[in-house]
Amino acid sequence: MANEPIYKTFGKALAARRRTLGWTQSDLAGRVGMSRASIANIENGRQSVLLHYVYALASALECSKVADLLPAPPRTLNQEDSDMLILSDEDVTPIGKSQIRNLIENALAQRGSKKAGS
């Protein structure tokens, strides 16, 4: 699944909220008209979720807004993060610099999504 991190983050939020309410996967499944297996797959990030089910899940879980279950959107780099991307070592090739830049950008994006899930 190309957007796997999004579904994993959504699933973790769903499971956390369900547990907070003291419900089983079967309890939640019955409230939204899904199977328990679908809830398990969603919570584990193995199943994508249709938009109308996102709303049904948020409503059933008594969320004040659907966004409470959604991962934060990718953030843009602030100046401090952008400054970290400036490489000046003359020994690093242009390809190496590009690879380092990609690694840093991916790490920053993951750090942002982990903070949103906290």
N, C-alpha and C positions, 0 to 999 in steps of 0.2 A: 504494500500500500504506500503510495508516494507521500501522503501526508500523515504517516504513522505517528510522529511526535504529537500532532494535534489531537489525534484520537486517543493516544495514551494519556495525555494530560486531561482531556475531557473525561475519560473513563475513571481516572484517579479522583477527580473532583466529584463525580457521580457516586462512586463507592464511598468516599469520605462522608458525603452528605447523607447517604442512605444509612450508614453505620451510626451517624450522629442521632438519627431519628430512631435507631434501634430496630430497623427493618431488615428482613432477609431479602435476598434477590427475588424470591417468589412473591413477597409482599409488594415490592415495587413493580414487578412484572404484571401482577394482577391489577394494579392501579392505572397502568398505562396501556394495557391490552397487548403486551408482548410476552414472549416466552421467557422463562427463567434463563434458558441457555443464551438467548439474545442479550439479556442484561449482563450475564457473565462475560460474554464476548465483548460487549461495549466497554465494560469496566476494565477489561484487559487490553483494550485498544486494538482488538482483532476484527472489529466490525464497524463500518461507517454508520452514521446515523442520519436518517432523513430529517429535514428541518422540522416537520410537524411533530416528530418524536422528541426532538430537542425541547420544544415548547411544552409538550406533554410531560416529559421528565422533570423539567424545571417546576412546572405547576404541581405535579404530584409530590415533589420533594420540598414544596413550600418555600421555594426560592423567591426572593423579592423581585428578582429580574433574571432573565435567561443568562445574561452575561456572568452571573455568579458561577456558572458551570463551564464557561468558555475560557480557553487559554488566552492570555494576553496576546495582542497582535505583535508581530515582530517590531522591535523598536529601531529607530534610526540612531545612528551613532552620535553621541554628544562630543564636544570638543576634546574632553579628556580621553575618551576611548579612541577618537580619531588620531590624537597625538601618539597613541601607542602604536598605531599602524605605520608611522613614519620610520623607515629603516634607513640608516646611513652607512652601514658597514659596507665598505667598498669590495670586500671579499665575497659578498653574496651576489649571485647572478640574478639577472632580471627574473628568470623562471623561479629561482629560489625565493626571491622577494614576493612574487605573486603567490606562491604556495604558503609562505608564512602569513601573508595578508589574509588568505582564505581561512587558514587555521584560526587566526585571531578572531575574524568576523564570526566564524561558526561557534567558537567558544563564548564570545560575547552574546550571541543570539541564544545559546543554551542557558547561559547564566540568567538572561532576562526571563526566559520561560520558566526556569526553576523558581525564581523570585516570585513570579506571578502565581505559581502553584502553592506557595507557602501559606 
